[in-house]
Amino acid sequence: MKAWLKQEGWILGLLVLIVLIFFHFRYGLSFLNPLDTEWIMARGSDWSADFMTWEYFRHSPWQFPLGLMEGYAWPGKVSIGLTGAIPLFAIPFKIFAPVLPESFQYYSIWLFLCFLLQGWIGYRLLSSIGIEDKVLAFLGSLFFVFSCSLIDRVGHLNLNAHWIILASLLIYFSGNNFTARIKYHAILVFLSIWIHPYLIPFCFVIALVDFASLMLEGRIKFTRVLVATGIMGVAFILAWALIGNLSLPSGDGETHGFGEFSANLNAFLNPPYDSILNTRIQNLHFGQYEGLAYIGIGMIILILLGLAQLTIKKTRLTLNWRNGLMAITGLGFFVFALSNQIALGDKLLVSYPWPAFLDKLGATFRASGRYIWLPQYLIILGALVLIARSKMTLYVKYGLLIVALIINLVELKGHLVKNQYVQNPAAPIENFQNDTWRSIFEPADKIVMYPPYDREYYNFGDDAAFVRLAAQTHTPITTGHLARYNSGARQTFVNDLESFLDDPQNPSNETVYVVHPDQAYRFRNYLELFNPDVFDLNGFLAYIPKSFPSLNSSLKAKGLLSKRRYTNETFASFAERNSANGWFVVVRDEASKELQNCPDIVDYFTRAESKLSEIQYRQPYLGYFL
């Protein structure tokens, strides 16, 4: 241990210090306080949804599989393996949930560890491929820490685990025996599933290429490759099942957007901001932010110098099966990242039909641009190797890496100032009457938010206040963001709910409806037939059944009884009433989805022969009617 501390302890210590300094400028050190949950509710981020899943999960009873919970985004069971809760942390911390403070988050700890592991594993990787000088390997590791794609990816907390990719490469280029390789690859596959499904292909494919390389080198036989692949498969199935991902029906893991969330041919050279020497180049789709892989001017200089040294034969370069197969693998990931719409800047160069047998792959991993991370790190790794193996003196190499790193950091200055999300806290529901809402939630068998599954009633993320209360009172609620969900169960519920509102029959005596006033007209029939008390609270209407007399009396005593009155006017009657006028209908992002919450509008548009059916994923809708 003393020898290790003497030889490499200073590297780990320096990495800790560097990451702390980075966090100070980027987020502020208070960010690392696990009791600080304010920053995670930042407006416009996915952090709040990630935090809400943890909040609900921590208060849910244990189930088997371990990652399942019920009630969040009711109905249907939810696996936290398909959320941003980071099961690798969520499940262990849930064990201690009874003694944890009410306001607690582990995401800042997670982010700190991701950046630290990125540097440490990067250092170990560089050492494993022959960069023996520790200072040189340490300087090289900082290019991984300050990778533009890593810093930019903080918006998706669990996808900050780029160290998983570097760890897979470390195993690949290590001198470990075959048994050790199988063990380490299987562990990484297991971990990737418990972090984020998008990381699985990196670990699994690199492991298979590793086994293939050993076979081509004559070190193992094909039968052992089959055994190793089987062990990997067992690790995959075990991790997938334990986290509860099998609860998602087949096909619901698929989604739209393949081709839009892709990488661009300019990805390695196109910064996400105005750079020192060039301005950001417009991409084909907005969604190509997923394919960010800018390597920086400093790294570009290192690549050019390394290639120049190679050209004049002042750099030693080893060509073998192992390096060649990894280069081909990186190219394969690059091609998938580009998707079937290959673009350079804002120009579409090639568009071809995606092979039918790969449809499921494209639908499951629709954000294919993320897979450019492997070729990006291979490029950085290759450039560092070229410099390290050149015949330049050691101090010249130090100087080159330091200068290149400084150039990259200067370029990254837009990413090294305070994060915009941290500076843009969520707009909470003003004077949210938490105790009063709690008294409504506690006796209810479920809370039906209407419209259901919405993240924005007045401001983005204002569903969070209700989800937190539902978590604390163990009440099922029909909101809560999920990227993947049981679409059949959800659609059945929505259909049943709309049918119930059209013709209310046999209402639950314990269901509370929380309704945005703009949608109150949908509850007119329910109001007329069953006469629930309606209370006006924080701009929402709460429909409380008569079966809660003490609750109703308490709310009336507080003067919350609603005095609002609404008329039930369909869109068709509105259109007829305004037939002498021209009028616009505008639906912003997600028109293909959000309009489905307004069946009368969809019906009117269809009869009016609008082009509603042609709306694609994430497209807005603009209609002008005369």
N, C-alpha and C positions, 0 to 999 in steps of 0.2 A: 504494500500500500504506500509506504514512504517513497519507494522508487517511482511509483506511478505518479504520486503527487508532485514529485520533483520534476518528472519528465513531462507530464501532461496536465497536471492539476492547474497550472497557470493558464492553460488554454481554456479550460472550462470556466475558470474564474473570470477571465477576460470576456468570454462570451456572455456570461451572466451580466457583467457590468455594461457591455455594449447594448444588450437587449433592454436593460433597465433605462439606459440613456435614451434609446429609441422610443420606449414607451413614455418616457417623460415628455418628450417633444410631441409625440403623436397623440397621446391620450391624457397625459398627466398621471403621476404615480398613484393618485387616489383611485384611479381606474383599477388597480390591482387589489383593492379592498373587496373581499368577497361579500361584504355586507352592503356595498354600494350597488343598488339595482336601478338607479336613476338613468345611467348612461345606456343601459340595455333597452330602455323603452324609447330609444331615439326615433324621431319622426322619419318616415321614409325608408327605414331599414327593415330587414327580416329578423333583426335581433329580438324584437318584441315577441314575434311569433315563436321563435326558438325558446325564449324564456317562458312563455305561456305553457308550452308543452311540458317543460320541466315542472312548473308550478302545479299543473294538474296531476302529473305523474307522481310527484312526491306525496300528494295528499290522497292518492288512490290506494285501495287495498292491494296487497300483493296478489299476483296471479301467476299461473304458469301457462305458457312461457313467461319469462321474467319481464319482458319489455311491454307486455300488454296493459292497456288501461281502457276503461269504458266511461262514457259520459262526455268526453272531449269531442267537440264537433259531432255530437250525437245525431243519428244512431250509428251503430256499428262499433266494433272494437278497433282500437288504434294501436299500432306498434310504434314505439318511439324510435325503432330502427329506421323508420321512414320519415322521421322528422328531424329538426335541427337540435334535438335535445342532447346529442352526443351520448349514446347509451354507455360507452366506455366509462363515462363519468356519472351519468344519471343513475345507473343501477347501484354502484357502490355508495353514492351519496344518499340514495333513498334509504339505505340501511340505517343511516344516522339521522334521517328526517325528523324523528320525534324530538331530538335534542338540538337540531339546527335552529338558528334564529329564523323568524318568520320571513324577513327580508334576507335572502341568501342566494347567491349565484356563483357558479364555478367557471363561468365562461372566461373571465379575465385570467384565471389561473391556467386554463386551457390554452389561451392565446400565448401567454408567456412561455409555456412549455413548448408550444409548436415552434416558436422562433428560436428558442434555445436548442431544441433537438435538431432543427434545420441546420444550425451552425455546427453542432457537435457531430452529427452523423455526416454532414458534408466534409468536416475535417477528417473523420475516419475513412470516408470514401476516398478522398485524395491520397491519404496515406496508404490505402490498400492497393492503389494502382501505381505505386512506385515513387510518389513524391515523399522522399524520406526526410527532407528538411522540415522540421516542425513549424518554423516560422512561415515558410512558404505555404505549407498546407493550411496553416491558420489564416493567412491573408486570403488564400483562395476560398476558404469556407465562408468568408464575409460576402462573397458574391452570391452565395446561396441565401444567406440571411436577408440581404437587401435585394432579393429578386423582385422585380417590379410586379410580376404576376402574384407573388405571395402577399406582398403588402396590399395590393389592390383587392385581394380576395377576402379581406377581413369582413366584408359585408355578409359572407356566408361562413359562419363561425367554424362549423365542422370541416369545411373544405380547406381550412388553413393547415391541414395535416400533410403538407407537401413532403415532410420528412419521411412519410411512408414510401414515397417514390425513391428517395435517396437511399432508404434502408434496403429496398429491394435491389437497387444497383450495388449497394455495398455487399450484399450476399452474393450477387452475381459475380463480382470481380474479386471476391475474397479467395483465400486459399483453403477454405474449410473443406472437410471431407464430405462425401455424399450424404451421409446420415445427418450431419449437422445442417447441411443445406436444406434437406427436407423439413427438418424441425423448424428452422428459422422462417422458411417460406410459408409453412403452414400457420405459424404464429402470426405472421403479417397478414395473411388472408383473413384469419379470424379477427384481428384487430381492425382491418379495413371495413369489415362488415359492421362492426360495433362503433364505427366512426361515421362513415358515409358510403352508401353503395357505389357511388361514382369512383371510389378509390379501388374497388375490387379488381377491375381489369388490369390496372397497373401491376398489382401484386401477382395476380394469377398468370398473366401473359409472360411477365419477366421470369417467373418460376419455370414455366414450360420451356421457354427459350434456354434457360439455364440447363435444364435436364437434356434438351436436344443438343446443346453445345458439348456437354460431357460425353454424350453418346458419339457424336461426330469425331471427338478427339480420341475415341477408343477407350475412355476411362470407365464407362459402364455399358451394360447391354440394354437392349430395348425392353426386356422384361422388367428391369429395374425402373425404367422410365414409367412403365405402366403402373407399377407399384407406387411410385412417388406421386404420380398423377391421382391415383386412387386416394392416397392419404390427403392430398390437397382437397379433393372432392369431399372427403369426410369432414375436414375442417370447415369447409364452406357450408355444408348442410347443417352441421352442428351449430355453428355460429348463427346461421340464418334462422334455424328453428328456435334456438334459445331466446333470441331477441323478439320472437313473435312475428316475424315477417311473413310466415306462412298463412297468417290470418287474412292477408290481402288476397282477394280472389284473383285468379289467373286473368291477366289482361289489364287489370287496374294499375299495374306498375307502368303501363305504357301511357304516353301522352303525345301531344302535338308539338310542333316547333322544330323538328329535325330539318336542318338546312338553314334555319334562321339563326340559331344559337351556335354558329360554327366559327371556324377560324378563317382568316384571310391570308392570302399568299404573302402579304406584307407584314404578318404578325410579329416577326422578329425585329422589324425595323420601324414599326409604327408605334410611337409612344402614346400613352393615354392622356397626354397633356402637351402643351407647347414646349418643345425641347429647345436646347441651346442652338442647334444648327438647323433645325427644321420644324415645320408646323405639323401638327397631327393631320394625318391623311384620312379623308372620309371613307368609311367602309360601306359595303353593300347594304348591310342590315344593321340596325341599332343593336340587335342581339349578338353581334359579333364581338361585343365586349367580353363574352365568355371565352373568346380565343386570344385574350391578351397574353403576349409572350415577349414583350420588348426586352432586349438584352442590354441596351444602353450603349452610348457612344464609347465609353471606356472599354467595354467588352469587345466591341467591334474593332477597336484599335488593337487589342490583344490578339484577336483572330487574324487580322492582317499581318501583324508582326510574326505570329506563329507560322502562318503559311509562307511568309517570306523566308523565314529561317529553314523551313522544310524544303523550299525550292532550291536554296543554295546548299542544301545538305548539311546544315548545321543543327539539325534536330533529329534525334533518334525516334523513329516511329515503328512500333511493333504491329505487324499485320498477322492476324490469326483468325481461327474460326470464331473464337469468343467475341472479339471486337467486331468482326464482320456481321455476325448474327445480331448483335445489339444495334449496329448501325441500320440494318434492315428493319429491325423491330421499331426503332425510332421513326423510320420512314413510313412504316405501316400506320403508326399512331398519327403521324402528320396527315396522311391521306384521309384517315377517318375523321380527324379534326376538321378538315376542309369540307366534309360531307359531300353530297352529290351536286353542290352548287359552288363551283370553284371560281373565286373572284379575286381580282387584284384591285385594291382600293374600292371605288364605287362602281367598277366595271365587272359585269358578269362575263367570265371567259368561257366557261363550259358548264352546262347543266345536263345531267344524264339520269335516266331512270335508275333508281336504287334497286339492286337485285332483290327479287321477291323473298328469297330465303334470308335476307338480312333486314327485312322490314321490322321484325320484332326488336332487333338490336337498335335500329335507329329510333324506334318509338320509345324504347326503355331509356336509352342514353341520348335523349334528344339534344342536350347541351354538349354536342360533340366537340365544340371548341376547347373544352377543358382538357382534352387529351393531347393538346399541343404542349402540355407541361413536360411530358417525358422528352420529346425532341429538344425542347428549350434547355432542359438541364443537361442533356447529352452534349449540346453545342457548348455550353459553359464549361462542362467537364473537359471536352476535347481541347478547347482553347487553353485552359489551365495546364493541361498535360503537354501541349506543344511548347508553351513557355518554359515549363519546368524541365523538360528534356532537351532544351536547346543548349548550345555551348556557351551562352552568355554567362558572365560571372554571377554568383549568387546574389551579390548586392545590387547588380543591375536588375535582376529578376524581382528582388524586393521592391526596388524603385518603380518598376513598370506596374506591378500589381497595385502599389499604393496610389500611383498617379491615376491609373484606370479606375480604381475604386472611388477616389475623390471625384473624378469626372462624373461617374454614375450617381454619386450622392448629390452632387450639385444639380444634376438633371432631375433627381428625385425630390428636389426641394418642395415641389407641390404635394408630394406624398409624405413629407417628413414634418409638416406643420400639423396643427391640431386637426384631427379627423372631423369632417363636416358633420357626421352623424352625432358625434359626442357634443359638438357645439350647437346641435339642433334638437334639443329635447322634445319629446312628444308633447303634443298639445293635449293635456289631460282634459277630461270632462270637467268643466269649471264647477268648483264647489260640489264635487261629487258626494252625495249623501250616503256614504258607505254604510253606516249603521242602519239607515232606513232600508236601503236595498238588501242588506243582509237579512233583515226581518222578513222580507218578501221571499228571498231565496230559500231560507232554512226550511219552511214547511212544504215547499213545492216538490213534486216528484220529478219535474223537469222544467227548465226555462226554455221557451220557444222564442228566440229572437226573430223578429220579422222586419225585413227579409232575412231568411236564414243564411248562414255561412258568409256573411258580409264582414269585411274588415274596416269598413268606413261608413259610418252613419252620418256623422257631421264632419269629423276629421279622421284622417288615416290612423288606424290603430286604436280608435276609441272603443273597439270591442274588448280591449284588454282588461278594462276595469271590471267588466261583467264576467270574463273568463276567470280572473283571479278570485272573485267572489264565489263563483261556481266551484272552483277547486277547493277553496277553504271550507265551503259548506257541503262538499261532496254531492253537488247537484248536477245532473246531466244538463248540457246546454247546447243549443244548435248553432254554435259559432266556434271559431277556432281555426286558424289557417293550417291546411295540410297540402303538401305538394302531391301526395298520392293518397287516395282514399277509396273506400268501398263505394264505387259509383252506383252500383245497383241499389244498395241499401239507402243511399242518399237520395237517389232519384225517386225511389218508392215513397220515401217520407215526404219529399216535396210535392209529389203528385197527390198523395193522400191529404196533405195539408191544404192544398189549393181546392181539392174537392170538398173538404170539410168546410172551408170558408164560403164556398158557393152554396152548400147545402148542409149547414151545421146539424149534426145528429150525434147523440150520445157523447157529449164532450166529457173529458176527464175532469173530475172535481178537484184535482190537485195540480193541474198544469197552469202555469202562469205565462201569459204572452206579454213580451216586451216589444213594443211596436214603435217604429219611427212614424211621427205624425203624418208624413206624406203618404204612408201606406194604410192609414187608419180606415179609409173607405172600404178596404177589403174585409173589415171586421163588422160591417154594418149588420149583416144577417145574424152573426153570432151575438151581437149586442142586443138586437131586437128579440131574439128567441130566448136567450138565457139571462139577459140583464145582469152581467157581471158588473162589479164596481170598477170604474176606470179612474186611475190616479195619474196625475201629471207630475213627473219627477225628473229633474235634470234634462228636460226637453224630450223625454220619452214617455210613452203611455204604457202603463202597466195594467193589464186586464186581470183582476183578481176574482176567482170564483167565490160564490156565496158560502162555500164550504169552509172558508176561513173567517168566521165572524169577528173574532178578536183582532185579527190582523186588519181587517177592513175598518173596524171601529177606531183602531189606533191611527191608521193613516188618515181617516176623516178628521180625527181630532187635531192632526197636524196641518189641516187645511190643504190637503193634497188632492182632494176630489176634483177631477177634471171638469172644466166648464166648456171644453172645446166641443164643437158639433161639426160633423162632416157629412157631406152629401155623397151619395154613391153614384159617381158619374163614370161610365166606361169611356175608354179612349174613342170608341166609335161615336158615342154621343157628343163627346168634346169636338171631334172632327166635324160632325154634322152642324153643331152649334156655331162653328167657325168656318163654315163652308164658303162664306163670302170673302174670306181672307186667305192669304198665303201664309204658311207657317213652316218652321223648321223643326226637325227632330234630330237631336245630336246625342249620340252615345259614345263615350270615350273608350279607352283601352278595354279590351275583353268584350266587345259588343256581341261576339258570337255566344258568349256565356251569359252576360248580364241581362240581355233582353229576354232570356228564358224565364226570368223572374216576373215578367209582365206579359202573361199569356194573351190578354185582350189586345195588347199592342201588336204582338206577333201575328195574331189572327187578322187584325186590320191591315197590317202591312202586306200579309200574304194575299188577301183579297184585293188589295190595291195594286198587285203585281209588282211589288217592290223587289229589289235584288237582295233581300235579306238572306236568302239561302246561300248566297255567294260569299258571305263574310268569312274570312279566314281567321286562323288563330291570332289573337291579340290585335285585331284590326278595329279601328273606330267605325262608326256608322253616321253618315250624314244624309238626312232625307229632307227634301223640299216638296211640299204639297201645295197645289194650287186649288 
